[in-house]
């Protein structure tokens, strides 16, 4: 019952920057964490960065120092600022959210993804 819509993907040269945005709507009450994942052909979806409602962040080692995740709780949005992009960052990027549905249960939601292509 949570809908996630990503935007901001595109084509950029190596060393450039992009900012991805994700808007959450629906039953947003109870969302504790949001994040970004990415997937390339032949590989499993991997975590890029996550952020809790309190602002705690985690990053994949491959993007730490280059990417920054942020969240605007009032606007129900999460962002991923990507700097110093590398060709290996090329992937479909997916927005993710976790919503608590019980004491120990949660639901996970995914956006449809946005393509990021980094050229050499």
Order of alpha helices (4+ residues) and beta strands (2+ residues): beta-beta-beta-beta-beta-beta-beta-beta-beta-beta-beta
